[in-house]
Structure formats: structure tokens, C-alpha cells
Amino acid sequence: MLIAQDPHHQLVNASQAGRQIPYICPGCQGPVRLKRGSVMTAHFAHFQGSDCQVFSEGETHEHVTGKQQLAAWFAASGYSVQLEAGLTALHQRPDLLVQTDVTPPLAIEFQCSPLSVTRLAARTQGYWRHGYQVLWILGQPYQRKLRSTSKALKFLQYHPHWGVHLLFWQVETASLQLIHHILTLDAEPLTYQRWSLKSACQPVAAFQQFQPIVSNPTPPEEHLEHYHRQLLLARLRHQHAFDDLQRYCYQRGGTIAQLPDWTIPRVPELPLLTVPYLVWYGHVFGQLRQEPTVITHERLQALLWTELQPLLARQACLRDQGTLHRQLLLAVTTRLDQQHVIQRRGRDWTLNQAALKWERPKF
């Protein structure tokens, strides 16, 4: 930890602490010792045997250094900065608490250690409930190649200009990296755009005001054929999501390979599902087959949501998930319309029964 109390109960930063002064932990009130050398970042540590539940021991050099770098960056940008501020009502201590005269308090968490999605949700929602904004910034353990199974994805955040995104801090260069407009296309790698900022060269405002020029990835023409072939191999690979979808299709008289072309994802989507988007589209296909020829708009939206809801991943850091979910429903409704699966009939929709038939396998 970077902050401790001196004998006068004043909080002292480890970088400014004197070696001959006794310090205590502001959390458990137990004694701590100053650790400062030519290589390690100055910090306080509990003596052996401490059972402090407020400050975790074993902070990595990256975590301690990153907190100091972030604190210096925000302070140089005109923010008031508190390191490891104790928020009594929340029973939490963010790595940094920053604020200006015209902005609400912002809790910054520099996460370098494993964290369960349950604990992540509890901490994030605790900040929100008490009027704090929160920014999760990830360290080196999360900065591996971004995949659909990456542990970093549970930290997804949303911003109108950056879409669904992640933030990383590079201690070696004291720089922030923004991975923005993260999208997924079934059976293909995640797509995203990358932007970096060095804290020594640009203030926090440069990050907050960044508006990227968004490039929409276009899947190759051969994607449909490639994906069809992968679907046929999925049974051999025993991929859980595809196995479940295959059973769903069997129970309704078909197979994955017989799903109509409109169920094959062609446009990158938000990475909000625990399964490929084909699973959702396949379930929508199965349910639409049971509907009458004319379906109300409200009934259609309810059907789409009923099939989507069980497939959504738990997102702990997306504050307005309802907006994103509505985007998904609008996108699939538009897709069904463009693919002539449904057609407007006043306020209702007419189902195209020809688009709701099993197709002959192409391979």
C-alpha cells in the first residue's frame, strides 16, 4: 500500500515518509513498515502475521508503480488525487480517487491480480450506488492477445465515442492503451481498434476527449462458405455451444448444417453473448417457425428477448446494459427485415414461411 498513518494520524505517502517514524495501517490500525529502495517503488507493508482484511499484501511492483504513475498523471492534469482513499460507506478503498471542481468523484482501479466477476460486480455497483464513477484499468496479466475467451472481457466498459472497450496501463512507458470498438464475428478473431497515449506527453483531457475515426470491419466474401464448413466440423470438435445447438435443431427436425443462410452471422456484433451469435439466430429461427404468419411487433420483440436473455454474458462494468441490449434487438430485427424473413404489415410483421424452412446442406 502507498498510504499509511503517522503518529499524528495524518496520512503519509510512502514516497515522502521518513524511515525512523512508526506508521500504522489506516485500515486495520496495525503497524506497517516502510519499504523503499533504489529499484522498488516506495510502499508500506504489514509485518508478518498480520491478518488485515482491508489492504491485500503481496502487491506486485507493477501494481504499486502503476498507481503512482496514474496518480502523478491525474495530479499533473489538474485533479485532486487521493491514493487508497477510504470510502467508509462502501467499505472499499479504490487505488485512486480523483476529482476536479466541475466533475464528480472518479474511482480508478488498476487491476493486476485475478478478480471474480461476482466480486467485480459488487465493487463496481458499490461505487455506482454511492454516486461514484469508476474506471477499471488493466495491468500486464490481462494484456495477452485478446480473444473471445479472454479474462479481460469481463472488464468491458462502454463509452458513446469508443463503443465497447478496455483500458490497459503500460508501466514501462507510463502510457494508457485504449482498445475500442471491440466486436465479434462468429468463428473469427475479435476485431478492435487501438489507441495509445503517453502520460508524459498528453494530459488526461486528451484521453477523455478522444474521438476515433471508426472503421467498420467487413468480413471477406468467403466467410459464409468457411463458416458452413466449420459448422460441419463442430460436431467432431464437441464444442459445447454447437453441441447444444445441434440438439436444439435435432429436436425440431433439422441440423446445424440445414439452418438457412440468414442465420449465419455476417456482420461483427458486440461481444455480449456467452455463445456464438449463430446460437441466438438458430433459436430465433426455431421459435419463428412456431408463430402464426402475422406477428405483432411487441410479440416479435418479446420472442427475440426471450431467446437472447439466457445467452448474455454477465457484464459487471457496463452501466447501461439496457441500451446495448436494445441495440442488439434492433440489429436482429433489421437483419430479419433485410433478409426478407419478416415484412412490415402496418404495425405488425408478416413472416416469410419460405425463409423458415430447413435447407439442404451445402457441403
C-alpha positions in Angstrom: 0.0 0.0 0.0 1.1 3.5 -0.7 -0.5 5.4 2.2 -0.1 4.9 6.0 -0.9 7.0 9.1 1.9 8.7 11.1 1.8 9.1 14.9 -0.3 12.3 14.5 -3.0 10.3 12.5 -2.0 12.1 9.3 -2.0 10.1 6.0 1.5 10.0 4.5 2.6 8.9 1.1 5.3 6.2 1.1 7.4 8.3 -1.3 7.5 11.1 1.3 7.7 9.0 4.5 10.6 9.2 6.9 12.4 5.9 7.8 12.6 6.5 11.6 8.9 7.2 12.1 6.4 4.5 13.1 3.4 4.1 10.8 0.2 2.2 11.1 -2.3 0.8 8.5 -5.3 3.1 8.0 -7.4 0.0 7.6 -6.6 -2.4 10.4 -4.6 0.1 12.6 -1.8 -2.4 12.8 1.9 -1.4 12.4 3.4 -1.3 9.0 6.9 -0.8 7.8 8.3 1.4 5.0 9.9 -0.3 2.1 11.9 1.9 -0.2 14.9 1.1 -2.3 16.7 2.1 -5.5 14.7 -0.4 -7.6 11.3 -1.0 -5.8 8.6 1.7 -5.7 8.2 3.0 -2.1 5.4 1.4 -0.2 4.2 0.2 3.2 3.9 -3.4 4.1 2.4 -5.2 7.1 4.6 -7.2 9.4 4.5 -10.9 9.2 1.4 -12.4 10.8 -0.9 -9.5 10.1 -4.5 -10.5 9.1 -5.5 -7.2 7.7 -8.7 -7.5 5.6 -8.6 -4.1 4.1 -5.3 -3.9 2.3 -4.0 -7.0 0.5 -0.4 -7.9 0.8 1.8 -9.2 -2.0 1.2 -6.2 -4.3 3.3 -6.5 -7.3 5.9 -4.0 -8.4 3.7 -3.3 -11.4 0.6 -2.5 -9.3 2.5 -0.2 -6.9 4.3 1.6 -9.7 1.2 1.9 -11.8 -0.8 3.5 -9.0 2.0 6.1 -8.5 2.2 6.8 -12.3 -1.6 7.2 -12.6 -1.7 9.5 -9.5 1.1 11.7 -10.9 -0.7 11.9 -14.3 -4.0 12.9 -12.9 -2.4 15.4 -10.5 -0.4 17.0 -13.3 -3.7 17.3 -15.2 -5.3 19.4 -12.5 -7.1 16.8 -10.5 -7.1 16.4 -6.7 -5.9 12.9 -6.1 -6.2 10.6 -3.1 -4.3 7.3 -3.1 -6.1 4.4 -1.5 -8.8 6.7 -0.2 -11.0 5.0 2.5 -14.7 5.2 1.5 -16.4 4.3 4.7 -19.9 3.9 3.4 -18.7 1.5 0.7 -16.2 -0.4 2.8 -13.9 0.0 -0.2 -10.6 1.7 -1.0 -10.1 2.4 -4.7 -6.5 2.6 -5.9 -7.1 6.3 -6.7 -9.9 8.7 -6.1 -9.7 11.8 -8.4 -11.9 14.8 -8.8 -12.0 18.4 -10.1 -14.2 21.3 -9.1 -16.5 20.5 -12.0 -16.5 16.7 -12.2 -18.0 14.0 -9.9 -15.5 11.8 -8.0 -13.9 9.1 -10.1 -12.7 5.9 -8.6 -9.8 4.3 -10.5 -8.9 0.7 -10.1 -5.7 -0.5 -11.5 -6.3 -4.3 -11.7 -3.3 -6.6 -11.9 -4.5 -9.6 -9.9 -7.3 -12.1 -10.6 -10.8 -11.0 -9.7 -14.0 -12.9 -10.0 -16.9 -11.5 -11.9 -19.0 -11.6 -8.8 -16.5 -9.5 -6.8 -16.0 -7.2 -9.7 -19.8 -6.6 -10.0 -20.1 -6.0 -6.2 -17.3 -3.4 -6.2 -18.5 -1.7 -9.3 -22.1 -1.5 -8.3 -21.0 -0.2 -4.8 -19.3 2.8 -6.5 -22.4 3.5 -8.7 -24.8 3.3 -5.8 -22.9 5.9 -3.9 -22.5 8.4 -6.8 -19.0 7.5 -7.9 -17.9 6.9 -11.4 -15.4 4.1 -11.8 -12.7 3.3 -14.3 -11.1 -0.1 -14.5 -7.6 -0.1 -15.9 -5.9 -3.4 -16.5 -2.3 -4.4 -15.9 0.1 -6.8 -17.6 -1.6 -10.1 -16.6 -4.6 -9.1 -18.7 -2.7 -7.8 -21.7 -2.4 -11.0 -23.6 -3.8 -11.4 -27.1 -7.4 -10.5 -26.9 -9.7 -13.5 -27.7 -13.4 -14.3 -27.2 -12.4 -16.3 -24.1 -10.0 -13.6 -22.6 -10.5 -12.9 -18.9 -10.1 -9.2 -19.7 -13.6 -9.2 -21.4 -15.4 -9.2 -18.0 -14.0 -5.7 -17.6 -15.7 -4.4 -20.7 -16.8 -0.8 -20.4 -18.9 1.4 -22.7 -18.5 4.9 -24.0 -20.5 6.6 -26.7 -17.4 7.5 -28.7 -15.4 4.3 -28.0 -18.1 1.7 -28.0 -17.4 -1.4 -26.0 -13.8 -1.0 -24.9 -11.0 -1.9 -22.5 -8.2 0.2 -20.9 -4.7 -1.0 -20.2 -1.8 0.7 -18.4 1.8 0.1 -19.6 4.1 0.6 -16.6 7.3 0.5 -18.6 6.2 3.5 -20.7 3.7 5.1 -18.3 1.1 5.0 -21.1 -2.5 4.3 -21.5 -3.8 2.0 -24.2 -7.4 2.1 -25.3 -8.8 -0.9 -27.1 -12.1 0.4 -28.5 -15.0 -0.7 -30.7 -14.4 -4.4 -29.8 -16.6 -6.6 -31.9 -17.0 -10.3 -32.5 -17.9 -12.3 -35.7 -18.6 -16.0 -35.1 -15.7 -18.3 -35.8 -13.4 -15.3 -36.4 -11.0 -13.4 -34.1 -12.2 -10.4 -32.2 -11.9 -7.1 -34.1 -11.0 -3.8 -32.4 -9.1 -0.6 -32.8 -6.1 0.5 -30.7 -5.0 4.0 -29.5 -2.2 4.8 -27.1 -1.3 7.9 -25.1 1.9 8.6 -23.1 1.1 10.3 -19.8 4.3 12.4 -20.0 3.2 14.0 -23.3 -0.6 14.4 -23.0 -3.0 15.3 -20.1 -6.0 13.3 -19.0 -8.2 15.6 -21.1 -6.6 14.3 -24.3 -7.8 10.8 -23.3 -11.3 11.9 -22.3 -11.8 13.9 -25.5 -10.5 11.3 -27.9 -12.9 10.6 -30.7 -11.7 8.0 -33.1 -12.5 7.6 -36.7 -14.3 4.3 -36.7 -13.6 1.8 -39.4 -16.3 -0.9 -39.7 -14.6 -4.3 -40.4 -16.0 -6.1 -43.4 -15.9 -9.9 -43.4 -14.4 -11.5 -46.5 -16.8 -12.8 -49.2 -15.7 -16.4 -48.4 -16.8 -16.1 -44.8 -20.1 -17.8 -45.4 -18.6 -20.9 -47.0 -15.8 -21.0 -44.5 -18.3 -20.8 -41.6 -20.5 -23.5 -43.1 -17.5 -25.8 -43.2 -16.6 -25.1 -39.6 -20.2 -25.9 -38.5 -19.9 -29.3 -40.1 -16.7 -29.9 -38.2 -18.1 -28.6 -34.9 -19.7 -31.9 -34.1 -16.3 -33.6 -34.3 -14.8 -31.0 -32.1 -17.5 -31.3 -29.5 -17.8 -27.6 -28.9 -20.3 -27.1 -26.1 -22.3 -24.3 -27.7 -22.6 -26.1 -31.0 -23.4 -29.4 -29.5 -26.3 -27.7 -27.6 -27.5 -26.0 -30.9 -27.2 -29.3 -32.7 -29.5 -30.9 -30.2 -31.9 -28.0 -30.5 -32.0 -28.5 -34.2 -32.5 -32.3 -34.0 -35.5 -31.8 -31.7 -37.1 -29.6 -34.4 -36.3 -31.9 -37.4 -33.1 -30.5 -38.8 -29.4 -30.0 -38.2 -27.0 -27.1 -37.9 -26.0 -27.6 -41.5 -29.6 -27.1 -42.6 -30.1 -23.8 -40.9 -31.0 -21.1 -43.5 -28.3 -18.7 -44.7 -29.8 -15.8 -42.9 -28.9 -17.4 -39.5 -25.2 -17.2 -40.4 -23.6 -14.1 -38.8 -22.1 -11.8 -41.5 -21.7 -8.6 -39.5 -19.5 -8.2 -36.4 -21.5 -7.7 -33.3 -21.0 -6.6 -29.7 -19.2 -9.3 -27.6 -22.0 -9.7 -25.1 -23.0 -13.3 -25.5 -21.5 -16.4 -23.9 -22.0 -18.3 -27.1 -21.7 -17.6 -30.9 -24.4 -15.4 -32.3 -25.4 -18.4 -34.5 -26.9 -19.9 -31.4 -29.2 -16.9 -30.9 -30.2 -16.7 -34.5 -30.8 -20.5 -34.6 -33.1 -20.3 -31.6 -34.9 -17.3 -33.2 -35.4 -19.5 -36.4 -36.8 -22.3 -34.3 -39.2 -20.1 -32.4 -40.4 -18.2 -35.5 -41.3 -21.5 -37.1 -44.0 -21.9 -34.4 -45.5 -18.5 -34.8 -48.6 -17.6 -36.9 -48.0 -15.9 -40.3 -48.8 -12.5 -38.8 -47.0 -11.5 -35.6 -47.2 -8.2 -33.7 -44.1 -6.1 -33.2 -44.4 -6.5 -29.4 -44.6 -10.2 -29.7 -41.6 -10.3 -32.0 -39.5 -8.2 -29.6 -40.6 -10.4 -26.7 -39.6 -13.5 -28.6 -36.2 -12.1 -29.6 -35.5 -11.0 -25.9 -36.7 -14.4 -24.5 -34.1 -16.2 -26.7 -31.4 -13.6 -26.1 -31.6 -13.3 -22.3 -30.2 -16.7 -21.3 -27.3 -16.3 -23.7 -26.0 -13.0 -22.3 -22.7 -12.9 -20.5 -22.6 -11.3 -17.1 -21.2 -7.8 -17.6 -20.1 -6.2 -14.4 -18.8 -2.9 -15.7 -21.4 -1.9 -18.4 -23.6 0.6 -16.6 -26.4 1.0 -19.2 -26.7 -2.5 -20.4 -30.3 -2.0 -21.4 -29.2 0.4 -24.1 -26.8 -2.2 -25.6 -29.5 -4.9 -25.3 -31.9 -2.7 -27.2 -29.2 -2.2 -29.9 -29.0 -6.0 -30.3 -32.7 -6.4 -30.6 -32.9 -3.6 -33.2 -30.0 -5.1 -35.1 -31.6 -8.5 -35.4 -35.0 -7.1 -36.3 -33.3 -5.1 -39.1 -31.4 -8.2 -40.1 -34.7 -10.3 -40.3 -36.3 -7.5 -42.4 -33.3 -7.1 -44.8 -33.1 -10.9 -45.3 -36.9 -11.0 -46.1 -37.7 -13.2 -43.1 -40.2 -10.7 -42.0 -42.1 -7.9 -43.8 -43.9 -4.9 -42.4 -47.7 -5.0 -42.3 -48.7 -1.8 -40.6 -47.6 -2.1 -37.0 -47.3 -5.9 -37.4 -45.0 -8.2 -39.2 -45.7 -10.9 -41.8 -43.5 -14.0 -41.6 -42.0 -15.3 -44.8 -42.6 -19.1 -44.5 -40.1 -19.9 -47.2 -37.3 -18.4 -45.1 -38.4 -20.5 -42.1 -37.7 -23.9 -43.8 -34.7 -26.2 -43.2 -32.3 -26.1 -46.1 -30.4 -28.8 -47.9 -26.8 -29.0 -46.6 -24.4 -27.3 -49.0 -21.3 -29.5 -48.3 
